[in-house]
Amino acid sequence: MKSIFFFDAMLTPKIITLVYWLLLAVAVFSGLGAMFSDYGGGFLVGLGILIGGAVGARIWCELLIVLFKIHENLQKIAEKNDQ
């Protein structure tokens, strides 16, 4: 608990995983809703929302995780140089 309160451990990567699953669920429900509604634009638009939303959510979350991985590696390098 101390590492979280003093920012020694990152909490955000764990939250990003949850955000990814929420975004994926939104993409699936939006895509399915557009596929089977008369107002949404049809099957192909819904399929585009489904695939584009899933891929977009994955790319966005991976880019955020990469930033935290860079931070972890820089911490390791800094600790190694301090010794």
MOPAC internal coordinates of N, CA, C and O (Angstrom, degrees):
PM7 1SCF
backbone

  N    0.0000 0     0.00 0     0.00 0    0    0    0
  C    1.4449 1     0.00 0     0.00 0    1    0    0
  C    1.5332 1   110.98 1     0.00 0    2    1    0
  O    1.2310 1   121.07 1   143.37 1    3    2    1
  N    1.3204 1   115.55 1   -36.63 1    3    2    1
  C    1.4590 1   119.78 1  -178.65 1    5    3    2
  C    1.5332 1   110.92 1   -61.17 1    6    5    3
  O    1.2310 1   120.51 1   141.85 1    7    6    5
  N    1.3339 1   116.63 1   -38.15 1    7    6    5
  C    1.4669 1   119.49 1  -177.71 1    9    7    6
  C    1.5288 1   111.71 1   -65.65 1   10    9    7
  O    1.2310 1   120.37 1   150.20 1   11   10    9
  N    1.3241 1   116.89 1   -29.80 1   11   10    9
  C    1.4665 1   119.58 1   177.91 1   13   11   10
  C    1.5217 1   110.71 1   -74.74 1   14   13   11
  O    1.2310 1   120.24 1   137.65 1   15   14   13
  N    1.3347 1   117.15 1   -42.35 1   15   14   13
  C    1.4582 1   120.35 1  -177.92 1   17   15   14
  C    1.5279 1   113.00 1   -69.12 1   18   17   15
  O    1.2310 1   120.21 1   151.76 1   19   18   17
  N    1.3294 1   117.21 1   -28.24 1   19   18   17
  C    1.4544 1   120.23 1  -179.86 1   21   19   18
  C    1.5274 1   112.76 1  -104.70 1   22   21   19
  O    1.2310 1   120.74 1  -164.08 1   23   22   21
  N    1.3328 1   116.19 1    15.92 1   23   22   21
  C    1.4632 1   123.96 1   174.60 1   25   23   22
  C    1.5223 1   113.64 1    58.91 1   26   25   23
  O    1.2310 1   120.16 1  -148.06 1   27   26   25
  N    1.3344 1   117.30 1    31.94 1   27   26   25
  C    1.4556 1   120.57 1   172.50 1   29   27   26
  C    1.5251 1   110.75 1   -82.15 1   30   29   27
  O    1.2310 1   120.60 1   150.44 1   31   30   29
  N    1.3104 1   116.45 1   -29.56 1   31   30   29
  C    1.4626 1   121.55 1   177.13 1   33   31   30
  C    1.5261 1   108.45 1  -115.06 1   34   33   31
  O    1.2310 1   121.26 1   -36.19 1   35   34   33
  N    1.3188 1   115.20 1   143.81 1   35   34   33
  C    1.4545 1   119.95 1  -179.23 1   37   35   34
  C    1.5292 1   110.35 1   -90.05 1   38   37   35
  O    1.2310 1   120.75 1   -50.71 1   39   38   37
  N    1.2912 1   116.16 1   129.29 1   39   38   37
  C    1.4572 1   122.48 1   178.79 1   41   39   38
  C    1.5298 1   111.17 1   -91.92 1   42   41   39
  O    1.2310 1   120.44 1   151.75 1   43   42   41
  N    1.3067 1   116.77 1   -28.25 1   43   42   41
  C    1.4597 1   122.21 1  -173.31 1   45   43   42
  C    1.5271 1   114.28 1   -60.60 1   46   45   43
  O    1.2310 1   118.09 1   141.14 1   47   46   45
  N    1.3508 1   121.24 1   -38.86 1   47   46   45
  C    1.4682 1   118.25 1   178.32 1   49   47   46
  C    1.5317 1   113.50 1   -58.29 1   50   49   47
  O    1.2310 1   120.18 1   146.54 1   51   50   49
  N    1.3109 1   117.26 1   -33.46 1   51   50   49
  C    1.4594 1   119.85 1   176.80 1   53   51   50
  C    1.5280 1   110.92 1   -69.05 1   54   53   51
  O    1.2310 1   120.88 1   143.49 1   55   54   53
  N    1.3142 1   115.93 1   -36.51 1   55   54   53
  C    1.4590 1   120.85 1   179.19 1   57   55   54
  C    1.5260 1   109.98 1   -70.36 1   58   57   55
  O    1.2310 1   120.18 1   144.19 1   59   58   57
  N    1.3354 1   117.27 1   -35.81 1   59   58   57
  C    1.4613 1   121.01 1  -179.52 1   61   59   58
  C    1.5273 1   110.84 1   -61.30 1   62   61   59
  O    1.2310 1   120.08 1   144.30 1   63   62   61
  N    1.3258 1   117.44 1   -35.70 1   63   62   61
  C    1.4614 1   120.61 1   177.10 1   65   63   62
  C    1.5240 1   110.70 1   -62.39 1   66   65   63
  O    1.2310 1   120.54 1   136.16 1   67   66   65
  N    1.3110 1   116.56 1   -43.84 1   67   66   65
  C    1.4646 1   120.81 1   177.53 1   69   67   66
  C    1.5260 1   110.80 1   -64.09 1   70   69   67
  O    1.2310 1   120.26 1   137.63 1   71   70   69
  N    1.3163 1   117.12 1   -42.37 1   71   70   69
  C    1.4591 1   121.53 1   179.13 1   73   71   70
  C    1.5278 1   110.30 1   -62.68 1   74   73   71
  O    1.2310 1   120.13 1   141.70 1   75   74   73
  N    1.3402 1   117.36 1   -38.30 1   75   74   73
  C    1.4632 1   120.39 1   177.98 1   77   75   74
  C    1.5252 1   110.94 1   -59.92 1   78   77   75
  O    1.2310 1   120.32 1   132.52 1   79   78   77
  N    1.3260 1   117.00 1   -47.48 1   79   78   77
  C    1.4600 1   119.59 1  -178.76 1   81   79   78
  C    1.5237 1   111.88 1   -65.33 1   82   81   79
  O    1.2310 1   120.50 1   144.58 1   83   82   81
  N    1.3322 1   116.64 1   -35.42 1   83   82   81
  C    1.4686 1   119.69 1   176.32 1   85   83   82
  C    1.5285 1   111.15 1   -66.38 1   86   85   83
  O    1.2310 1   120.40 1   135.92 1   87   86   85
  N    1.3373 1   116.85 1   -44.08 1   87   86   85
  C    1.4623 1   120.54 1   178.17 1   89   87   86
  C    1.5241 1   111.61 1   -64.07 1   90   89   87
  O    1.2310 1   120.36 1   142.66 1   91   90   89
  N    1.3214 1   116.93 1   -37.34 1   91   90   89
  C    1.4570 1   120.97 1   177.67 1   93   91   90
  C    1.5278 1   110.94 1   -64.58 1   94   93   91
  O    1.2310 1   120.73 1   138.16 1   95   94   93
  N    1.3227 1   116.21 1   -41.84 1   95   94   93
  C    1.4731 1   120.01 1   177.60 1   97   95   94
  C    1.5241 1   110.77 1   -63.86 1   98   97   95
  O    1.2310 1   120.27 1   138.43 1   99   98   97
  N    1.3249 1   117.10 1   -41.57 1   99   98   97
  C    1.4689 1   120.82 1   178.16 1  101   99   98
  C    1.5308 1   110.22 1   -62.69 1  102  101   99
  O    1.2310 1   120.30 1   137.88 1  103  102  101
  N    1.3286 1   117.03 1   -42.12 1  103  102  101
  C    1.4636 1   120.31 1   179.58 1  105  103  102
  C    1.5227 1   111.04 1   -64.13 1  106  105  103
  O    1.2310 1   120.11 1   138.69 1  107  106  105
  N    1.3215 1   117.40 1   -41.31 1  107  106  105
  C    1.4607 1   120.51 1  -179.52 1  109  107  106
  C    1.5248 1   110.78 1   -66.34 1  110  109  107
  O    1.2310 1   120.49 1   131.90 1  111  110  109
  N    1.3215 1   116.68 1   -48.10 1  111  110  109
  C    1.4739 1   119.32 1  -178.82 1  113  111  110
  C    1.5256 1   111.94 1   -66.97 1  114  113  111
  O    1.2310 1   120.01 1   142.79 1  115  114  113
  N    1.3224 1   117.59 1   -37.21 1  115  114  113
  C    1.4626 1   120.22 1   177.81 1  117  115  114
  C    1.5239 1   110.93 1   -67.20 1  118  117  115
  O    1.2310 1   120.98 1   136.91 1  119  118  117
  N    1.3328 1   115.73 1   -43.09 1  119  118  117
  C    1.4559 1   119.43 1   178.91 1  121  119  118
  C    1.5199 1   112.31 1   -64.02 1  122  121  119
  O    1.2310 1   120.76 1   135.26 1  123  122  121
  N    1.3250 1   116.16 1   -44.74 1  123  122  121
  C    1.4679 1   119.43 1   178.49 1  125  123  122
  C    1.5265 1   111.35 1   -65.78 1  126  125  123
  O    1.2310 1   120.76 1   141.54 1  127  126  125
  N    1.3258 1   116.15 1   -38.46 1  127  126  125
  C    1.4617 1   119.73 1   177.51 1  129  127  126
  C    1.5138 1   112.27 1   -63.31 1  130  129  127
  O    1.2310 1   120.50 1   139.08 1  131  130  129
  N    1.3278 1   116.65 1   -40.92 1  131  130  129
  C    1.4632 1   120.13 1   178.73 1  133  131  130
  C    1.5262 1   111.43 1   -70.72 1  134  133  131
  O    1.2310 1   120.28 1   146.97 1  135  134  133
  N    1.3246 1   117.08 1   -33.03 1  135  134  133
  C    1.4658 1   120.42 1   179.90 1  137  135  134
  C    1.5232 1   112.35 1   -64.38 1  138  137  135
  O    1.2310 1   121.17 1   138.63 1  139  138  137
  N    1.3045 1   115.36 1   -41.37 1  139  138  137
  C    1.4583 1   119.47 1  -170.78 1  141  139  138
  C    1.5266 1   114.28 1  -107.68 1  142  141  139
  O    1.2310 1   119.98 1  -166.75 1  143  142  141
  N    1.3273 1   117.65 1    13.25 1  143  142  141
  C    1.4594 1   119.16 1   175.99 1  145  143  142
  C    1.5290 1   109.39 1  -106.99 1  146  145  143
  O    1.2310 1   121.14 1   -24.04 1  147  146  145
  N    1.2979 1   115.43 1   155.96 1  147  146  145
  C    1.4620 1   119.96 1   178.42 1  149  147  146
  C    1.5208 1   111.75 1   -78.83 1  150  149  147
  O    1.2310 1   120.50 1   155.00 1  151  150  149
  N    1.3209 1   116.66 1   -25.00 1  151  150  149
  C    1.4545 1   121.86 1  -174.82 1  153  151  150
  C    1.5281 1   112.75 1   -89.71 1  154  153  151
  O    1.2310 1   119.55 1   157.10 1  155  154  153
  N    1.3244 1   118.46 1   -22.90 1  155  154  153
  C    1.4637 1   122.84 1  -170.81 1  157  155  154
  C    1.5093 1   115.83 1   -72.18 1  158  157  155
  O    1.2310 1   118.49 1   160.41 1  159  158  157
  N    1.2978 1   120.48 1   -19.59 1  159  158  157
  C    1.4472 1   120.67 1   178.57 1  161  159  158
  C    1.5033 1   113.99 1   115.27 1  162  161  159
  O    1.2310 1   119.80 1   173.22 1  163  162  161
  N    1.2884 1   117.99 1    -6.78 1  163  162  161
  C    1.4532 1   119.57 1   173.44 1  165  163  162
  C    1.5029 1   114.65 1   110.44 1  166  165  163
  O    1.2310 1   122.75 1     0.36 1  167  166  165
  N    1.3170 1   112.34 1  -179.64 1  167  166  165
  C    1.4589 1   120.94 1  -174.23 1  169  167  166
  C    1.5252 1   112.23 1   -64.73 1  170  169  167
  O    1.2310 1   119.95 1   135.70 1  171  170  169
  N    1.3225 1   117.69 1   -44.30 1  171  170  169
  C    1.4702 1   120.29 1  -176.66 1  173  171  170
  C    1.5236 1   112.32 1   -67.72 1  174  173  171
  O    1.2310 1   120.22 1   143.05 1  175  174  173
  N    1.3246 1   117.19 1   -36.95 1  175  174  173
  C    1.4722 1   120.06 1   176.69 1  177  175  174
  C    1.5231 1   109.67 1   -64.55 1  178  177  175
  O    1.2310 1   120.71 1   136.58 1  179  178  177
  N    1.3327 1   116.26 1   -43.42 1  179  178  177
  C    1.4581 1   120.42 1   178.19 1  181  179  178
  C    1.5195 1   112.15 1   -62.77 1  182  181  179
  O    1.2310 1   120.61 1   139.93 1  183  182  181
  N    1.3302 1   116.44 1   -40.07 1  183  182  181
  C    1.4582 1   120.59 1   177.57 1  185  183  182
  C    1.5337 1   110.53 1   -64.84 1  186  185  183
  O    1.2310 1   120.75 1   140.96 1  187  186  185
  N    1.3307 1   116.17 1   -39.04 1  187  186  185
  C    1.4660 1   120.19 1   176.75 1  189  187  186
  C    1.5121 1   112.33 1   -64.31 1  190  189  187
  O    1.2310 1   120.59 1   139.19 1  191  190  189
  N    1.3266 1   116.47 1   -40.81 1  191  190  189
  C    1.4669 1   120.81 1   177.17 1  193  191  190
  C    1.5181 1   109.78 1   -64.47 1  194  193  191
  O    1.2310 1   120.56 1   137.34 1  195  194  193
  N    1.3061 1   116.53 1   -42.66 1  195  194  193
  C    1.4628 1   121.40 1  -178.72 1  197  195  194
  C    1.5273 1   111.29 1   -62.64 1  198  197  195
  O    1.2310 1   120.51 1   128.64 1  199  198  197
  N    1.3141 1   116.63 1   -51.36 1  199  198  197
  C    1.4654 1   120.25 1  -177.82 1  201  199  198
  C    1.5261 1   111.30 1   -72.37 1  202  201  199
  O    1.2310 1   120.58 1   133.35 1  203  202  201
  N    1.3243 1   116.50 1   -46.65 1  203  202  201
  C    1.4678 1   119.94 1  -179.67 1  205  203  202
  C    1.5158 1   112.91 1   -63.83 1  206  205  203
  O    1.2310 1   120.71 1   140.89 1  207  206  205
  N    1.3169 1   116.25 1   -39.11 1  207  206  205
  C    1.4615 1   119.68 1   179.09 1  209  207  206
  C    1.5118 1   112.36 1   -66.84 1  210  209  207
  O    1.2310 1   120.70 1   138.39 1  211  210  209
  N    1.3359 1   116.26 1   -41.61 1  211  210  209
  C    1.4619 1   120.06 1   179.58 1  213  211  210
  C    1.5293 1   111.18 1   -65.98 1  214  213  211
  O    1.2310 1   120.72 1   133.96 1  215  214  213
  N    1.3288 1   116.22 1   -46.04 1  215  214  213
  C    1.4706 1   119.94 1  -179.91 1  217  215  214
  C    1.5283 1   110.67 1   -67.54 1  218  217  215
  O    1.2310 1   120.36 1   137.72 1  219  218  217
  N    1.3297 1   116.91 1   -42.28 1  219  218  217
  C    1.4651 1   120.41 1   179.24 1  221  219  218
  C    1.5144 1   112.85 1   -62.90 1  222  221  219
  O    1.2310 1   120.41 1   137.80 1  223  222  221
  N    1.3250 1   116.82 1   -42.20 1  223  222  221
  C    1.4685 1   120.55 1   178.26 1  225  223  222
  C    1.5222 1   110.38 1   -63.30 1  226  225  223
  O    1.2310 1   120.60 1   138.59 1  227  226  225
  N    1.3266 1   116.46 1   -41.41 1  227  226  225
  C    1.4735 1   120.64 1  -179.52 1  229  227  226
  C    1.5277 1   110.87 1   -64.53 1  230  229  227
  O    1.2310 1   120.49 1   134.17 1  231  230  229
  N    1.3269 1   116.66 1   -45.83 1  231  230  229
  C    1.4715 1   120.61 1  -179.00 1  233  231  230
  C    1.5238 1   110.65 1   -63.45 1  234  233  231
  O    1.2310 1   120.24 1   135.34 1  235  234  233
  N    1.3230 1   117.15 1   -44.66 1  235  234  233
  C    1.4658 1   121.03 1  -178.88 1  237  235  234
  C    1.5245 1   110.87 1   -61.83 1  238  237  235
  O    1.2310 1   120.52 1   134.28 1  239  238  237
  N    1.3233 1   116.62 1   -45.72 1  239  238  237
  C    1.4656 1   119.98 1  -179.17 1  241  239  238
  C    1.5279 1   111.42 1   -68.54 1  242  241  239
  O    1.2310 1   120.10 1   142.63 1  243  242  241
  N    1.3269 1   117.42 1   -37.37 1  243  242  241
  C    1.4630 1   119.57 1   177.30 1  245  243  242
  C    1.5226 1   111.60 1   -64.47 1  246  245  243
  O    1.2310 1   120.08 1   141.14 1  247  246  245
  N    1.3237 1   117.44 1   -38.86 1  247  246  245
  C    1.4716 1   119.92 1   177.88 1  249  247  246
  C    1.5251 1   111.27 1   -63.71 1  250  249  247
  O    1.2310 1   120.60 1   141.54 1  251  250  249
  N    1.3164 1   116.45 1   -38.46 1  251  250  249
  C    1.4585 1   118.97 1   176.78 1  253  251  250
  C    1.5226 1   111.71 1   -66.66 1  254  253  251
  O    1.2310 1   120.31 1   139.06 1  255  254  253
  N    1.3146 1   117.02 1   -40.94 1  255  254  253
  C    1.4602 1   120.76 1   178.53 1  257  255  254
  C    1.5290 1   111.06 1   -64.79 1  258  257  255
  O    1.2310 1   120.22 1   143.71 1  259  258  257
  N    1.3333 1   117.18 1   -36.29 1  259  258  257
  C    1.4666 1   120.53 1   178.42 1  261  259  258
  C    1.5278 1   110.47 1   -59.54 1  262  261  259
  O    1.2310 1   120.24 1   140.25 1  263  262  261
  N    1.3165 1   117.15 1   -39.75 1  263  262  261
  C    1.4671 1   119.81 1   177.98 1  265  263  262
  C    1.5199 1   111.42 1   -60.59 1  266  265  263
  O    1.2310 1   120.10 1   139.37 1  267  266  265
  N    1.3148 1   117.41 1   -40.63 1  267  266  265
  C    1.4544 1   120.09 1   179.49 1  269  267  266
  C    1.5225 1   111.93 1   -72.94 1  270  269  267
  O    1.2310 1   119.89 1   147.48 1  271  270  269
  N    1.3288 1   117.81 1   -32.52 1  271  270  269
  C    1.4626 1   120.21 1   175.50 1  273  271  270
  C    1.5304 1   110.53 1   -66.59 1  274  273  271
  O    1.2310 1   120.40 1   141.31 1  275  274  273
  N    1.3196 1   116.83 1   -38.69 1  275  274  273
  C    1.4664 1   120.52 1   175.96 1  277  275  274
  C    1.5186 1   109.64 1   -61.24 1  278  277  275
  O    1.2310 1   120.43 1   137.07 1  279  278  277
  N    1.3211 1   116.78 1   -42.93 1  279  278  277
  C    1.4668 1   121.56 1   178.01 1  281  279  278
  C    1.5240 1   111.10 1   -59.96 1  282  281  279
  O    1.2310 1   119.93 1   134.76 1  283  282  281
  N    1.3305 1   117.74 1   -45.24 1  283  282  281
  C    1.4657 1   121.19 1   179.11 1  285  283  282
  C    1.5233 1   111.16 1   -61.27 1  286  285  283
  O    1.2310 1   120.44 1   135.93 1  287  286  285
  N    1.3179 1   116.76 1   -44.07 1  287  286  285
  C    1.4646 1   119.88 1  -179.38 1  289  287  286
  C    1.5208 1   111.66 1   -67.01 1  290  289  287
  O    1.2310 1   120.08 1   143.07 1  291  290  289
  N    1.3202 1   117.45 1   -36.93 1  291  290  289
  C    1.4625 1   119.90 1   176.71 1  293  291  290
  C    1.5263 1   111.21 1   -66.18 1  294  293  291
  O    1.2310 1   120.29 1   144.02 1  295  294  293
  N    1.3325 1   117.05 1   -35.98 1  295  294  293
  C    1.4672 1   120.29 1   175.74 1  297  295  294
  C    1.5229 1   110.82 1   -63.59 1  298  297  295
  O    1.2310 1   120.01 1   138.09 1  299  298  297
  N    1.3322 1   117.59 1   -41.91 1  299  298  297
  C    1.4546 1   121.31 1   178.86 1  301  299  298
  C    1.5276 1   110.83 1   -62.96 1  302  301  299
  O    1.2310 1   120.73 1   138.70 1  303  302  301
  N    1.3233 1   116.21 1   -41.30 1  303  302  301
  C    1.4624 1   119.75 1   179.22 1  305  303  302
  C    1.5187 1   110.55 1   -66.00 1  306  305  303
  O    1.2310 1   120.13 1   138.84 1  307  306  305
  N    1.3281 1   117.36 1   -41.16 1  307  306  305
  C    1.4538 1   121.09 1   179.62 1  309  307  306
  C    1.5299 1   110.88 1   -65.54 1  310  309  307
  O    1.2310 1   120.11 1   139.43 1  311  310  309
  N    1.3269 1   117.39 1   -40.57 1  311  310  309
  C    1.4763 1   120.40 1   177.84 1  313  311  310
  C    1.5249 1   111.15 1   -65.96 1  314  313  311
  O    1.2310 1   120.17 1   142.67 1  315  314  313
  N    1.3181 1   117.28 1   -37.33 1  315  314  313
  C    1.4562 1   121.64 1   179.51 1  317  315  314
  C    1.5280 1   110.85 1   -67.43 1  318  317  315
  O    1.2310 1   120.16 1   143.38 1  319  318  317
  N    1.3336 1   117.29 1   -36.62 1  319  318  317
  C    1.4543 1   121.26 1   179.72 1  321  319  318
  C    1.5186 1   112.24 1   -75.38 1  322  321  319
  O    1.2310 1   119.74 1   156.34 1  323  322  321
  N    1.3277 1   118.10 1   -23.66 1  323  322  321
  C    1.4663 1   121.45 1   179.08 1  325  323  322
  C    1.5146 1   111.84 1   -74.10 1  326  325  323
  O    1.2310 1   120.31 1   157.31 1  327  326  325
  N    1.3187 1   117.02 1   -22.69 1  327  326  325
  C    1.4680 1   119.62 1  -176.87 1  329  327  326
  C    1.4625 1   112.85 1   -82.06 1  330  329  327
  O    1.2310 1   120.10 1   180.00 1  331  330  329

